[in-house]
């Protein structure tokens, strides 16, 4: 898309300044004070943009203090109808970030075969417990806009989700995606066990090679970290406000997406599968990707809201 979301100045700009340090918020900081601090912080970031500097992560010691109260979460998924928070027995969780979370979430909930139980958008991999959207946009929480996926590994593989993740954005874009710049739009995939870690890292190496062979060989900047790394900050994941959940499926939604798919396929699993993890082989056939792979121009925005039908490929 050619425009950014209609957000406050500090949401549109980058998340941190190399020249102007972020002020420390006290536990009693008012929302108005947060806005003032964020505006000053964003002004410094504007100078960074003009100078061509890459946004920098906020120092955890200077991050906003957050709050104990968690965000209210809708009971059920707006499209899939399943409970938003539950993880049924035998199901798994994946958390990733690849640009504006509206389009990222829609792309995942549309994967076919009934393997996606539920999805949600939120703020992940930051330092402020229970942040608000405004706070996340300020760059003073350290979070990136993310997607939480609850999936049935009997119906869809973690590798299928990984492939969609890599192909649905530009993982070499650093602190941003498309017109959205700032640490809150950085690419990341966060693992909950050693198998997920091995698969993420192996697929990253494979996709780096595929990009290079396609003449798009900039270094992948996607961060790969353990969910447990964020326990000291209240956890990896915090749900976003209800109005953000399944946003693109709701009446009146603004059709926005910042992702920059590179039209480069992840190489076949058998060429990069870690030893002993062959049981994670993809369940979606290559015929699916030939028809429905992410493409340039954020096609997910105009796609139907319902999951893709198995007989469509």
JOGIMO-V203334 format. One record per residue. N is the residue number from 1. SS is DSSP state (h for helix, s for strand, l for the rest). BURIAL is I if it has 16 or more other ideal C-beta (glycine too) atoms within 10 Angstrom, else O. D_FIRST is the distance of its C-alpha to the first C-alpha in whole Angstrom. Layout:
BEGIN
n=[N/N]
ss=[SS/SS]
burial=[BURIAL/BURIAL]
d_first=[D_FIRST/D_FIRST]
END
This chain:
BEGIN
n=[1/2/3/4/5/6/7/8/9/10/11/12/13/14/15/16/17/18/19/20/21/22/23/24/25/26/27/28/29/30/31/32/33/34/35/36/37/38/39/40/41/42/43/44/45/46/47/48/49/50/51/52/53/54/55/56/57/58/59/60/61/62/63/64/65/66/67/68/69/70/71/72/73/74/75/76/77/78/79/80/81/82/83/84/85/86/87/88/89/90/91/92/93/94/95/96/97/98/99/100/101/102/103/104/105/106/107/108/109/110/111/112/113/114/115/116/117/118/119/120/121/122/123/124/125/126/127/128/129/130/131/132/133/134/135/136/137/138/139/140/141/142/143/144/145/146/147/148/149/150/151/152/153/154/155/156/157/158/159/160/161/162/163/164/165/166/167/168/169/170/171/172/173/174/175/176/177/178/179/180/181/182/183/184/185/186/187/188/189/190/191/192/193/194/195/196/197/198/199/200/201/202/203/204/205/206/207/208/209/210/211/212/213/214/215/216/217/218/219/220/221/222/223/224/225/226/227/228/229/230/231/232/233/234/235/236/237/238/239/240/241/242/243/244/245/246/247/248/249/250/251/252/253/254/255/256/257/258/259/260/261/262/263/264/265/266/267/268/269/270/271/272/273/274/275/276/277/278/279/280/281/282/283/284/285/286/287/288/289/290/291/292/293/294/295/296/297/298/299/300/301/302/303/304/305/306/307/308/309/310/311/312/313]
ss=[l/l/l/l/l/l/l/l/h/h/h/h/l/l/l/l/l/l/l/l/l/l/l/l/l/l/l/l/l/l/h/h/h/h/h/h/h/h/h/h/h/h/h/h/h/h/h/h/h/h/h/l/l/l/l/l/l/l/l/h/h/h/l/l/l/l/l/l/l/l/l/l/l/l/l/s/l/l/l/l/l/l/s/l/l/l/l/l/l/l/s/s/s/s/s/s/s/l/l/l/h/h/h/h/h/h/h/h/h/l/l/l/l/l/l/s/s/s/s/s/s/s/s/s/l/l/l/l/l/l/l/l/h/h/h/h/h/h/l/l/l/l/l/s/s/s/s/s/s/s/s/s/l/l/l/l/l/h/h/h/h/h/h/h/h/h/h/l/l/l/l/l/l/l/l/s/s/l/l/s/s/l/h/h/h/l/l/s/s/s/s/l/l/h/h/h/h/h/h/h/h/h/h/h/h/h/h/h/h/h/h/h/h/l/l/l/l/l/l/l/l/l/s/s/s/s/h/h/h/h/h/h/h/l/l/l/s/s/s/l/l/h/h/h/l/l/h/h/h/l/l/l/l/l/l/l/l/l/l/l/l/l/l/l/l/l/l/l/h/h/h/l/l/l/l/l/l/h/h/h/l/l/l/l/l/h/h/h/h/h/h/h/l/l/l/l/l/l/h/h/h/l/l/l/l/l/l/l/l/h/h/h/l]
burial=[I/O/O/I/I/O/O/O/O/I/I/I/I/I/I/I/I/O/O/I/O/I/O/O/I/O/O/O/I/O/O/O/O/I/I/O/I/I/O/I/I/I/O/I/I/I/O/I/I/O/O/O/I/O/I/I/I/I/O/O/O/I/I/I/O/I/O/O/O/O/I/O/I/O/O/O/I/I/I/I/O/O/I/I/O/O/O/O/O/O/I/I/O/I/I/I/I/I/I/I/I/I/I/I/I/I/I/I/I/I/I/I/I/O/I/I/I/I/I/I/I/I/I/I/I/I/I/I/I/I/I/I/I/I/I/I/I/I/I/I/I/I/I/I/I/I/I/I/I/I/I/O/O/O/I/I/I/I/I/I/I/I/I/I/I/I/I/I/I/I/I/I/I/I/I/I/I/I/I/I/I/I/I/I/I/I/I/I/I/I/I/O/O/O/I/I/I/I/I/I/O/I/I/I/O/I/I/I/O/I/I/O/O/O/O/O/O/O/O/I/I/I/O/O/I/O/I/O/O/I/O/O/I/I/O/I/I/I/I/I/O/O/O/I/I/I/I/I/I/O/O/O/O/O/O/I/I/I/I/I/I/I/O/I/I/I/I/O/I/O/O/I/I/O/O/O/I/O/O/I/O/I/I/I/O/O/O/I/I/O/O/I/I/I/O/O/O/I/I/I/I/O/O/O/O/O/I/I/O/O/O/O/O]
d_first=[0/4/6/8/10/13/15/19/19/20/17/14/17/18/21/24/26/28/30/31/32/30/33/35/35/38/38/39/36/35/31/31/33/30/27/29/30/26/25/28/26/23/25/26/23/21/24/24/20/22/24/22/23/22/22/25/26/28/32/33/36/33/31/31/34/32/34/37/35/32/30/30/29/29/31/30/26/25/24/26/29/31/32/29/31/34/34/37/40/39/35/33/30/27/25/22/19/15/13/12/14/13/12/14/17/16/16/19/21/20/23/26/29/30/30/27/29/27/23/23/20/22/23/24/26/27/30/30/32/30/27/25/21/22/25/22/20/22/23/26/27/25/23/20/18/20/20/24/25/29/29/33/33/36/33/30/30/29/28/26/24/24/23/20/19/19/17/14/13/14/18/19/16/19/18/14/11/8/8/11/14/17/20/18/15/18/18/22/24/27/30/33/36/37/36/32/32/34/31/28/30/31/28/26/29/28/25/25/28/25/23/25/27/23/23/21/24/22/24/22/22/22/25/27/30/32/32/35/34/33/36/37/34/34/33/29/28/27/26/23/24/24/21/19/21/19/17/14/18/19/20/18/15/11/9/7/6/6/9/9/12/15/16/20/22/24/28/30/32/35/34/33/35/37/40/42/38/38/38/35/34/31/31/28/29/28/28/25/23/23/22/19/18/15/13/10/7/7/10/12/10/12/15/18/19/22/23/23/26/29/30/26/27]
END
